[in-house]
Amino acid sequence: MASNEFTRKIVFGGIVMNVVVVGYISLRRQWALSQKLDEDVEARQMVKSALENPDLQCFFGNRAYMIEGCWDIFKRDNLAEETEEEKSCRNIEEIMKNCQQKIYDQIPAQTPCQEPLPIQFQRDLR
C-alpha cells in the first residue's frame, strides 16, 4: 500500500510539473507576442507623426505604405463604405504621388545623357 501512495505522489508531481512547464511556455509566448505588438504600435505612431512633417513625408511615405499593408487593401472587393484603413492608405498614396511629382519636377526636360557625345569621345560604330 505504501508503494502505491508513493507512485500516486510521483504521478501527481509529474502532472503538476507538466502543467507548470506548459503554462510557463504559453505565458512566455504571449509575453513575446505582446512585446512585438507594442513595437508595431510604436512604429506606426512614429511613422504617422513623421508623415505630418512635410520635410520627412517622402522618406516615411513608403515605410507607412508597407506598415499599413496598403498594397493588399485595395485588392479586396469591398462594396461597403470605406474603412479607416482604406482612408489611411488613400492618404498615404496621395503623399507618395505628391513626392513622385516633386521628383519629376526636379528632373530637367533635357538630361545630359540625352545630349550627343563630344566629337573626341565619339568613335566610328560601323
C-alpha positions as CSV (number, residue, x, y, z in Angstrom):
1,M,0.0,0.0,0.0
2,A,2.8,2.4,0.8
3,S,4.4,1.9,-2.6
4,N,1.0,2.6,-4.2
5,E,0.8,6.0,-2.5
6,F,4.4,6.8,-3.4
7,T,3.5,6.1,-7.1
8,R,0.5,8.3,-6.9
9,K,2.6,11.1,-5.5
10,I,5.1,10.7,-8.3
11,V,2.4,10.8,-11.0
12,F,0.7,13.8,-9.3
13,G,4.1,15.6,-9.1
14,G,4.7,14.9,-12.8
15,I,1.3,16.2,-13.7
16,V,1.9,19.4,-11.7
17,M,5.3,19.9,-13.3
18,N,3.8,19.4,-16.8
19,V,1.1,22.0,-16.1
20,V,3.7,24.4,-14.8
21,V,6.0,24.0,-17.7
22,V,3.2,24.3,-20.3
23,G,1.8,27.3,-18.5
24,Y,5.3,29.0,-18.4
25,I,5.9,28.3,-22.1
26,S,2.5,29.7,-23.2
27,L,2.9,32.7,-20.9
28,R,6.3,33.4,-22.4
29,R,5.0,33.2,-25.9
30,Q,2.1,35.6,-25.1
31,W,4.6,38.0,-23.5
32,A,6.8,37.9,-26.6
33,L,3.7,38.4,-28.8
34,S,2.6,41.4,-26.8
35,Q,6.1,42.9,-26.9
36,K,6.1,42.5,-30.7
37,L,2.6,44.2,-31.0
38,D,3.7,47.0,-28.8
39,E,6.7,47.6,-31.0
40,D,4.5,47.5,-34.0
41,V,2.1,50.1,-32.5
42,E,5.1,52.4,-31.6
43,A,6.4,52.1,-35.2
44,R,3.0,53.0,-36.6
45,Q,2.7,56.0,-34.3
46,M,6.2,57.2,-35.2
47,V,5.6,56.9,-38.9
48,K,2.2,58.7,-38.6
49,S,3.7,61.5,-36.7
50,A,6.6,61.7,-39.2
51,L,4.0,62.0,-42.0
52,E,2.8,65.3,-40.5
53,N,6.3,66.8,-41.1
54,P,6.5,68.0,-44.8
55,D,10.3,67.6,-44.8
56,L,10.0,63.9,-44.0
57,Q,6.8,62.9,-45.8
58,C,8.6,61.4,-48.8
59,F,11.0,59.5,-46.6
60,F,8.4,57.9,-44.4
61,G,5.6,57.6,-47.0
62,N,6.9,54.3,-48.3
63,R,7.5,52.9,-44.8
64,A,3.9,53.8,-43.9
65,Y,2.7,52.2,-47.0
66,M,4.4,48.9,-46.1
67,I,3.4,49.1,-42.4
68,E,-0.2,49.7,-43.2
69,G,-0.3,46.9,-45.8
70,C,-1.8,49.2,-48.4
71,W,-0.8,47.0,-51.3
72,D,-3.2,44.4,-50.2
73,I,-6.2,46.5,-49.0
74,F,-7.3,47.7,-52.5
75,K,-7.3,44.2,-53.9
76,R,-10.3,43.2,-51.8
77,D,-13.8,43.5,-53.2
78,N,-15.4,45.9,-50.7
79,L,-18.7,47.3,-51.9
80,A,-19.4,48.7,-48.4
81,E,-18.3,52.0,-47.1
82,E,-14.6,52.9,-46.9
83,T,-12.9,51.7,-43.7
84,E,-10.4,53.6,-41.6
85,E,-7.6,51.5,-43.1
86,E,-8.6,52.4,-46.6
87,K,-8.8,56.1,-45.8
88,S,-5.3,56.0,-44.3
89,C,-4.0,54.1,-47.3
90,R,-5.5,56.6,-49.7
91,N,-3.9,59.4,-47.7
92,I,-0.5,57.7,-47.9
93,E,-0.9,57.1,-51.6
94,E,-1.6,60.8,-52.1
95,I,1.5,61.7,-50.2
96,M,3.5,59.3,-52.3
97,K,2.1,60.7,-55.5
98,N,3.0,64.2,-54.4
99,C,6.5,63.1,-53.7
100,Q,6.8,61.4,-57.1
101,Q,5.6,64.7,-58.7
102,K,8.2,66.7,-56.7
103,I,10.9,64.4,-58.0
104,Y,9.7,64.6,-61.6
105,D,9.6,68.4,-61.4
106,Q,13.3,68.4,-60.4
107,I,14.3,66.4,-63.5
108,P,15.1,68.7,-66.4
109,A,13.5,68.1,-69.8
110,Q,16.8,67.5,-71.5
111,T,19.2,65.5,-69.3
112,P,23.0,65.2,-70.0
113,C,22.7,61.6,-71.1
114,Q,20.3,62.7,-73.9
115,E,22.8,65.0,-75.5
116,P,25.2,63.8,-78.1
117,L,28.8,63.0,-77.1
118,P,31.5,65.4,-77.8
119,I,33.5,64.7,-81.0
120,Q,36.6,63.4,-79.2
121,F,34.5,60.7,-77.5
122,Q,32.6,59.6,-80.5
123,R,34.0,56.7,-82.5
124,D,33.0,55.1,-85.7
125,L,30.5,52.4,-84.8
126,R,30.1,51.0,-88.3
